[in-house]
């Protein structure tokens, strides 16, 4: 099963940084941005995380919680979060359950080889748990600004 626009997102839990467990249903009443990225500490992912970090106060002012998701383990996530001083939690999806739910795994070309990886994607879930917006095949420049603009227009 995968999520669809304007449909409720099934409740799920995942391991999060800071020793926390993320559970979607616990965030009812808040808008949630989930952004999927390929790998901790790579150039594009670092820039994207810093952009979300730099606009974090604006997202909070709009009543939005942000969470980054990749297949990296918790140790990698904790290091990435600390290195960039991220004010939001990162979720580990080592078993690809969330990647499957949001249908973000794609075959990609890397150094001339085909590899399975996460297609950079962002999802906006409203305060009732309904998927309201999705950005797929994201390019990092100006992406966070687009997400923030969409959040503010709701």
N, C-alpha and C positions, 0 to 999 in steps of 0.2 A: 504494500500500500504506500502511496505517496500523497503528499499534501497537494491541495488545489487551491487556487485563488478563491477568495470569498467563502471558504469552507473552514470549519473549526479544525485546528491543529490537534491531533491526538496528544493526550498528556504523555510526557516522557520525563525521565530523570537521567542525569549524566554526571560523572565525576567532574568537579570544577576545582580550579586553583583555590588556594587559601584553605584547603581541607574541607571545602564545602561540597554539597551535592545540589545541583541545579534541578529543580522540578518546575516544569512550565506552569502547572495549575497554581502554584504558590505565588505566581506573578499576575493573577487575575486582578484587574483594576489598573494595570500599568500596560503601556505599549512596550513591546520588546523588539529589539533589532538583533537578529542572529546573523552573523557574517561568517561564512565558510571560507577558509583560506588553505592553500596547499601545504605550507610547511613553516614551522617556527624558524626565525632568524635568517630567512632568505630575503633578498632585497625588496621585492614587491610586497611581501607579507609584512616586513618591518615597516615600510612606508605606510601601508594601509593601517596597521595597528597604531602608528604614531598619529595618523590623521584622525582616527576615531578618538584617540586619547586627547588630542588638542581641541576637539569639539565636544568632549564629554560633558562639560558644564552646560553647554547649549542643549544637548540631548536631555540632560537631567531636568533643565528648566522646562522642557517640553513634555516632561513626564515619561521619558523613555529610558529603559534599561538596555544596556549593550552587552552582548556576549560574543566572543570569538570562538570558532570551532574548527579543529583540524584533527587529523588522525594521530598527531604526536602524543606521546605519553605525558604523564603528569610532571615528571622531572624536567623534561624539555619545556613544558608550558610554564612551570614555576620560574625557570631561568629566564625565559623570554619575557615574562611579565615583569620580573624584577629589573632586568636589563633596560627595559623601556619605560619603567615606572608606570605601568598601565593601571588605571583606576577601576577597571572592570575585570570580571573573571573570564578565564578561558576554559572551554569544555573539551575534554578528551573523548574522541570517538574512534578508539582503536579497533572496535569491532564493526565499524561503518554503519551502525544502526541508524544514526541520524543522517549520515550521508545518503543512505537508501531512502529514508523517510522523505527527505527533501530532494532526492534525485539529482545529486551534484557530482557523482562519479562519472568521469568521461575518459575515453582514450585520448591521450595527448602525445604530441611529438616532443621529445626532449633529446637534444644532441643526436638527432637522426633516428632515434628509437621510439617505438610506440610504448607508452607506459600508462597504467591506470592511475588517475589522480583526481584530486578535487578541482572542479571548475569553480573558480572564484565567484561566489554568489552571496547575495544578501537578501534577507527576508524580514518584512515588517509584519508583526502580529499585533492586532489591536488589543484593547483592554478587556475584551471578552474572549480572547483566545482564537480569533479568526484571522487567517492569513489575508492581509490586505494589499500587500505589494511585494513583488519579487524583482530582483535584478540578477540576471544570469550572464555569464561570460563577461564579468566586470573587468574594466580597465581601471587601474588605481587612480590616475589623475582625475580630480574633481568628483570622484565617486561619493566620498563622505558628504560633500556639500550637497549633492543630489539627494542623498538619503535624508539629510537634515531639512532640506527644502520640502520634501514630500511629507515628512513628519509634521512640519509647521503648518502645512496646508490642510491637514486633517481636522 
